């Protein structure tokens, strides 16, 4: 159908000169017509200004509502610091001892140990051009600690603190002339200091690997005890002599400065005499390389030259493998790609482009004792209570692999004893104190809890879809209600809470007891502002019903673990702010009694020098027992509850025998009751027998006629049975 368009038609709005007249009374019926209709371009300007005005007004209303909500919000009380620790302003990292007696402070040019109760320096270890940025302590004996440090250059050092002195052990990645400088980015030991894991990195080749060391803990304790015994004997001899008695009394005993020994030997200068305790060396158990990414597995083939050699490198099939060792050659993979491209040539352009996978540069591992998931080492009596297995997962990987610590492995030729494959990448993991429970968090928001002691899976829980699990922590079971109906005659079931932190700032707790539903309880909802995201969530040692949290904005909060409510906020002086809120320097000593925070001076700028001096920062101490809102938590009684009762066969037999003897008094009554019921049971059996005989007599008789003809046997053609009633 033809369309006719008129010529010389002006579609633009009328100008000001020939603006049509309107009825003056139109605004009465339509209030929008109160204002005159503007021509272009003023109409567009008016529209832009109106839109800008509406957006500005919405912003003003939003800010007013937020300000009103903030004023109505119940704010937690804020407490200022009680004291500032002198000569500790240059602290780069702080770590508390496991028993809460000391705190170890990493500083430029060394390490210091400070008594928590008196805040006095007990001992120090110094070395030039060493800026310690990481420190972790492990209790390996009675008031004997293994201290692991990493400096800013990536060198990891092992020291032993005992008898108010530091004893240098070794540098794990000691640099040698002509060799390659290796960097250690992570170094952690087992709970009692039996094994140590360190992540190495080669800057030249960008290679990373994990090395596991066996630490001679018992030998170190014996050697340190002999050194301390000799020192005590020598001090007694010095007190018995009259020479140089005044000078010995004037020497300050609490602070013992220990000079750093060379890498090969250890020397301590005390009164002009040198003691060189020879500590036993560490031994390497295994070296683990990161597994290839999924894209590498798809592209990489078996480089073997023949089928026979390729079959020798394939996994034996005894355990689930990681998919690295297979029989597919590169030529076979290329041929399959060509065939696929030929068959689907018209659809190749619609395939999603493969993104380059990030290299696996971070590793997480846990040292675990014997369990029923990995059978290796269960029968060795010498390994009771010692780690026998290490669970390893690399960042971005979908596998959790287990290796036995009791086998002899070659360098980089270690096959896992157990592989747990998953569909989603692993993002976090946690293990209980007795290593009986293992929790694994994933990128898709799922959490799996394994019972290693029984060798079963306790359950799978989904926190939230499209939410990453950032951190998992097993809480102390003394804050969790326990099931009183335990299996007799000894306890085997124990419940505990699992704390989960998501990347959206939400905190969840869930009961991880056996036979219970894993229903997550949200104690802190997801945050809306980026400044409210948690950068640190840590249970307070000795008081797991309290959490210490640090926000990205720099706030330090103490929360109730089960409720998630903010109880109080330790506040720094107005002249200071929290140092690096994304990686704060926070420590708790004396089993939850004293809090230490590192703050920087706001008035100290880089233009005034730029180097770290005493005026740049300070270490502040808070007496948490003086916080009124924590009085009920401080006075609460906490009984020690074991997560798993490791009962031996002798204990089980003894418990069963006691239960059997205790039930002997009821045996006579049960036998009499049994003999009394036996007469009735026999009579019932006889009645059933008589009824069965009567039913058999009343059945009709059927007589069959035998067939004489042998050719007509049953089943043959023409055979017909003859019978009569």
N, C-alpha and C positions, 0 to 999 in steps of 0.2 A: 504494500500500500504506500503510495507516495506521500511524502511529508513536505508541506510547504512552509517555509520560514519567511516571515516578513523581513523586508530590508529596512535598514536605518532604524533599528530598534535599540534603544539605549537601556542597558540593564544596570547601569550604575545608579546609585541613589541620587536624588535631586540635590542640586547645589543650594547655596544660601539665597541666591537671587530669585530663583523660581521655586521656592519652598511652598508646597501647597498649604492652604489655610485649613485649620481644623476647628471643630466645634469647641467652644470654650467650656462646655459642660461635660466633655467626655471624661475628665478626670474624676467626676463624681461617681460615675459607674465603674470606672477602672482606675484604681489608685496608681497603677504603674504609668499611666499617661499624664501624671501630674507634671512631669518634666518634659520639656520639648525633645523631640527626636533629633539627635545630632547627625549631621552629615559626616561623610568620610573626609579626612582621616581622624576626625575628633572622636568618632564612635569607637574606633579601634583603641585609641588612647584611653578613653573612658573605661573600656572593657579590661585593658591591661591593668589600669590603676585599681579597679574594683577587685580583680583577682589577686593582685598583690596585697591589697588591704585585707582581704579575707584570709590569705595565708598568714600574714603577720598577726592577725587577731587570733587565729588558731594556735600559733606558737605561744602567744601571750597567755591564752587560756590553759594550754598544756603546762606551762611553767608555773602558773598560779595553782593549778591543781596539784602538781608535784610538791610545791612549797607547802600547800595546805596539808597534804598527806604526810609530808616529813614532819610538820609541826604536831600533827596528831599521833605520830608514831611514838611508841614507848621506847625510849632510848635506854640502852644498857649503861650502867654507871661506868665512868672512866676513872682510872687510878693512875697517878703519876708514879715515877720511879722513886724508890727509897734511897738509892745510893748509886754513885757512878764509880766504877772500878778505875783506879788510878793506874797509869802506865799500861793500859790495855786498849788504847784507842786505835792502834794499828792492827787490830784483829781482822784477819781475812776470812776465817772460818772458825766455828766453835763446835765442839762435840762433847757430849757428856759420857762419863763412864757408865758401865752397865749397872753397877751397884749404887750410883749416885754420889760417890764420895768426892770425885774430882771432875773438873772440866778441862779439856785439852783445847788450847787456843793456838791456831795456826797464824803465824805472823811473818812479816818479812825478816829473813835471816834466822828462822828457827821455829821452835815449838816450845810451848810452856804448859805446865800442869799447875792448876790452881785449886786449892782446897775450897769446897763449896761453902762450908760453914764459916770459916775465918776469912775467906777471900784473899788469902795470902799465896804468893807464888811458892810452890813446893820445889819444883825443879824446872830446868830449861835446857834445851838442846839448841845450839846455834851453829850456823854454817853460812859462809859468805855467799851472796848471790843466789839465795834460795828463798823463794816467795811461795809459801805453802797456801794452796787454795782449797784443799780437800783433806779432811782428817776424819778417821773413824776408829773407834776403840772397841776391843773385844776382851772379855774377861776369860783368861786362860788358867788362872790359879787363884789362890787366896791373895787378894790385893795385888795381883800381877796382871798386867794388861798388855795386849798386843795392839800397837798403834800403827795404822796404815795411813800414809800421807802421799799426796800428789802435789807437786809444785807447778808453777806457771809454765815451766818448760816441758812438762809431761813426764818427769821422772818420778817413779814410785819408790818409796822407801819404807822399810820395815824397822820398827823400833819396839823395844820392850821397856815398859815402865814398871819398876818394882823397887821397893826399899827407898822411895823418894829420889830415884835417879832414873835417867834415860840411858838405855843401852842400845847402841846402834847395831843393827843386824846386817842389812845389805840393801843395795839398790837393784831392783829387779831388771831394769833396762839400762844398766851402766854403759856409758858410751866409751868405746875403745877407738884409739887412733887408727885411721884407715878403714874403719867399719862404717856401717850404716846407722844413723841415729834413729832409734825407734821411740815412739811416743806411746804412753799408756794413758788412756782416757777414762778407764773404769777399773777399780780394784776393790774387791770385796772378799771377805773370808767367811768361813762357816761360823756357826754360833759359838763354839768353844775353841775356835782357832786351830782346827785340825787340818783344814784345806784352805787354799787361797786361789781365787780366779782373777786374772788380769787380762784386759783387752789391749792388744798391741796394734799399732798402726805404723806402717812404713810410708813416710811422706813422699818418698821418691817414686814408689810403684803404686801407691794408693791401695795397698793390700792391708786387710785387717784379719786378725785371728784371735782366738781365745786360748790362753795357756792356763793350765790347772797345776798347782803346786801342792805337794805334800809337805806340811810343816811339822818338824819334830817338836811338838809341844811338850811332851814329857821330858825329853832331853834338855830342852831349854829351862824348864823349871828346876831340874836337878843341877844344871850348871849355874843357874842364878842363885840357887840356895847355897851352893858351895862358895860362891863369891861373897855373898852376904855374911856367911859364917866366918870367912877369913877376915873380913872387915871388922866384925864385932870383936874377934880375938885381938886384932891389932889395936883397936880403940881401947880395949881393956889394958893392954900392955902400955899404951901411951899414957893412960890415966895413972898407972902405977909409978911411972917415972916422974921425977921432979923437974926434969929439964923441959923448958918451953911450955910450962903449965899456963902462965898468964896469956900467952899468945893463942893457945888452943881454946881458952875460955872466951876470948874476945871474938873468935871467928863466928860468923852467923851460921847457925846450923840449919834453919828452915830452908834457906835458899842455897841450892847446890848447883852451881854452874858446871855443865859438862861440855867440854869442847868436842866438836865433831871429829870422829876418827877418820882415817883414810878408808878407801873402799876395801882394801884387802885386810886391814887389821883394825882393831878398836882400841883406843887409848883413853884413859880418864886421868886427868891431872888432879890429884888430891894431896896437898901438902908436899908436893915435889916428887911423889912416888907414882909410878905408872902401873896400872893394872890392865892386863889384856885378857879378859875372859874369852875363851875360844868357844863360840856358839856353834852348834851343829848346823851344817848347811841344809838348804832346802833342795828338794828334788822335783823335777818336772814329771807329772803323771801323764799328761796328754796335751796335744795341740789340736784345736778344732777350727776348721775353716768355715766361713759362712756358706750356707747352701745357695745354689744359683736361684735367681728369680724365675718366675713363671715364663717370662719371655725368653730367657736364656734356655730353659728346659725345652721350649718348643723349637728353638733354632739349633740347639746343640745336638750333635749326634755322636755316636760311638766312633772314636778315631781309630779303632782297631783295623789292621790291614787284612785280616781274614776272619771268617766266621768262627773258626776254632778259638782264636784269641779273644773275639768279642764275647763268646759264651763264657769264657773264664772270668770276665770282669762283671758279668751279670750277677745280681744278688741271688743268694741261694734260695730265697723264698721262705725262710724260717720265720721272719718277722716282716711286718709291713715296712717297705722302704720309702725313701724320700723321692724316688723317681729319677735319680741321677744316673744310676747304672742301668742301662737298657741295651738292647741289641740292635736298635735302629741306627743305621749308618747315615752319614750326611748325604750320600748319593740317593739313598732311599727317600729321605725327607725332601730333597730337591725334586725328585721325580713325582712325589705325591703332590707337591705344590704346583708343578706344571700341569698335571692331570686335572687338578681342581680348577686352575685358572682356565684351562681349555673348555671344561664343561660348563663353567659359570662365568663366561667372559662378559656377558651382558649385565651381570650383577656385581662385578668386582668393584665398580666405582662407588657402590653404596655401602661397602664394608667400612666399619669405623676404623680410623687410623689408630695404630697401636702407639700408645704413649711410652716414652722411654722410662723404664723403671728406675727408681732411685736405688743407689747401691746400699747394701745392708751394712750400715756403719755403727749400729748399736746392738748390744747383746744383753740379755737378761738371763740369770741363772740362779738356781737354788740348790744347795747341798742338803741331801735328804738321807735319813737313816733307812734301815732295811724295812721293806714292806712287801705285801703280797702281790704287788703289780710287777715288780722286777724280781725274779727269783734268785738272781746272782748274789751270792754272799750271805744268804740267810742262814746257812749251816755253820758259819765260822763263829765260834764262841769269842774269838779275840776282837771281833768287830761289833760287839754289842754296845750300843750307845754311840757309835762312831758313824760318820757319814759313809755310805756305801754307794750312793748314786748321785749324779748331778743331772738336773733337768735344765735344758738350754732351749731358748727360743730367740730368734733374731728379729729385729724390728722389720715389719712388713712381710714376715714369713707366716705361713699357715700351718706350720708343724711345731710340735713340742717334742723334742728328742731327749731320750734318757741314755746316759752312758754310765757304765760301771767303773767305779774308782778302784776296784780291786784287780783289774786286769792289767797286763803289761801291754802298752800300746807303742807303736812306732810314731815318728813325727808325721803329722798330717795324714795318717793312714788309720783312722779310727772309724769303725762302723757302729752305729747306735744299737743298743740292745733292745730298745723299744721306741716306736714312733707313733705319735698321736696326730693323725691328719685331721684338719678341720676345713670347713668351707670358707670361713672368713679369716682375715689376718688377725693375729694375736696382738693385742695392744697393752695388756697388763696381766700380772699374775701375783699371787701371794701364797705364802705357806705358813702354817701354824708353827708355834714355838717348838712343838715336839715333832714336827714334820709329818704328822699323821693326816693332815688335810691339805689339799692343794686346790686352789681356785684359779681359773683361767678366764680372763675377760677378752672380748672380741670387738671388732670394729662395728658389727651390726647390732650391738647392744645386748648380746647374750653373755651369760656367765655359767660356767660348768664347775661343779664342786666334786672333787674326787676324794674318796676315802682310801688312802694308801694303806692304812693298817689292816682293813678288811679286804682290800682289793676290789672295791665296787665303786660305782658312780652314785653319789647321793642325789643328784638331780641337776636339771637345767632350768634356768630362769631367764626370762626376757625382761630387761629393765624398761627399755623403750626403743621403738624402731628408729633407725637412722640416727642413733646416738652412740658415740664411742665411749667405751669404758676406759677411763684414764688411770685410775688407781684402785687397788683392792687392798684391804687390810683386815686381818683377823683380830678381833678384840679379845680381851681377857674373858674367859668363861665365868669369872666370879660376878660379872654384872648381868649374866643371862640366867633366867629361871630354868632350873634343872628338873628333869623328870624323876620323880621319886620312885616310880615303879621300875627300878632297874632289874636286870637279870640277876637272879640269885644263884649262888651265894656271894658274888663279887660284882663290883660295878664295871660295866663295860661301855655304857652310853654316856656321852657328855655333849651338851649343846653349847654353842657359842654363836656370837653375832659376826656377820661379815659386813664390813663397811665398803661401799662402792661410790666412787666419784666419777661423774660423767663430764664430758667436755662442755656441756651447756651449763655447768655450775651446780647441778642438782646432786644432792647427797641421799643415798639410800642405805638402809640396813635391812638385813634379812637373817632369819634363823637358819642355821646350817646343821641342826641336829638330825640324827638318823630317824627316818620315818616321818619327818615333818614336811609340811608344804612350804616351798620356798617362795613365800609371798613377800615381795619387796615393799618396804614402808618408806615413803618419802619424808625425810626430816627437814630438808631444805629444798624449796622449789627451784626450778630453773631461773637464772638471773636474766634480767633484761639489759642491764648496762654492762659493758665490758669491764668497767672498773670493779665490779662486784664478783668477778671470777676468782675462784680460789687458786692461789699459787702454792699453797702449802696446807695440807691437812694431816695432822699427826696426833695420835693419842698421847696423852701425857703419861710418862712412865710411872707405874705404881698406881695410877688412877685412870683407868681406861674409860670410866664413865664421864671423862672430860676430854674435850678436843681443843687443840690450839690450831687456829686457822689464820691465814694471812691472805688478805685480798690484794688484788692487783693495784688498788688505789693506795696501798701502804698501811691499811688498818690491820691491827693485830687483835684478834678476838678469842675469847675462851667460851666454848659452847658446851651445852649438855649433849652427850653422845646419843641418847635415846630420844630426846625431844627435838634437838637441833636449835634450841633457843640460845640467844646470845646472853651469857651471864654477866660478862664485864669486858672491858677493853683496856688493856695496858697502853698508856699514852706516853710518848716521849716528850721531853721538854720542848717548848715552843721554838727554841733555837735549833732543834735537830729534827731530822726526818729519817724514816726507816731506810736502811741501806739496801739497795737493789730489791725492791718488792717482788720481782719475778724470781729471785733466788735469795731469799732473806737469810741473814745470819741470826738464827734463833736456836736456843738450847734450853733444856730444862734439867736441873740438877736436884740432888737430894730427894729423889723419887717423888717429884712433883711439888716440892716445897719452894724452889727458887727458879725464877725465870730470867734468862739473859737475852738482851736484844742489842744489836749493833745499830747505831744511828750515826748519820753524817751531819755535819754542821752546815746549815743552810747558807750562812754568810761566807763560807769558805768557797772560793771560786777557783777555776783553773788558771785565771790570769794572775793569781797571786803566787804562783809557784808550780802548782800542778802535781807535786810529789805528795805521797801520803805521809802526813806528819800527825803528831798528837792532836793538833787543833782541827784536823780534818774530820775526825770521828771519835766516838767513844763507845764503850761497852757499858750498858746500864743493867742494873740488877733489880729485880722485883721480888719481894717476899710475898708469895702467893697466900701464905697463911694469914696475912693481914688484910686480905680482901674480904669484906663482910659477906658478899654474895656467895662465897665459896666455903663458908663455915660448915654447912651441912655436909658438903662433900669431903672436907678435911677430917671431920669426926666420924665418918662412915667406916664401919668395920668391913674389911675385905678378906674373906677366907680364901686360901689357895685351893683352886680346883684344877685337877689334871684333866686335860682334854681326852686322853686315852689311857686306860689302865693296861699296861703291858704285863699281864700276868704270865708267869712261867708255868711249866707243866707241873713242877713240884707244888707251887702255890695253888693251882687248880685242884690237884688231887687232895691236898690237905683241906681245902675248903669243902670239897664234896664229901670227904670223910666226916668232917664236923657236922655237916648237914645230915648225913646218914645216922650218925650217933644221936643227934638231937631228935630225930624222928623215931627212935626205938621205943619211946614211951607210948606212942600211938599205934605201934605194930600189933600189940595184943588185942586192942579194941578192934582193929581192922580185921584180924583173923577171926574173932568171934562173930563179927558181923558177916563175914564171908561164909562161915560154916552155917550160920542161921539162914542165909539166903540160898544155900546150896540145895536144901530139901525142896524148897518151892521150885527151883529151877529143874530138878530131876522130875518132879511131878508134872511140870509143864512139858517136858520132853516126852514123858510116857503118854500123856494125853495126845500130843501131836502124832505119836507113833500109832496109837489106836485109831485115830481118825483116818490116818493114811491107809491102814489095813481094811477098814470098812469101805472106803472109797474103792479100793482095789477089788473087793468082793462083789460090789454092785456093778462093775463094768460088764457089758455084754461080751459073750464068747464068740469068736470068729474062727471057724474051722476051714482050712484050705485043703483042697484036693490035690494030691500029688499027681503029676503028669508022668505016665510011664514012657511016653514017646520021647526018646532022648533028642530027637531032631527038633522038637518044639521046646526049646529051653527058653527061659525068661529073656526077653529081648529079641527073640527071633520072630520072623514073619509067620503069621498064622497062629501064634501062641495066644491062648485065652485062658485066664485063670478061672478055675471053678471053685466056688466057695458057697457056703450057705450059712445062714444065721443060726 
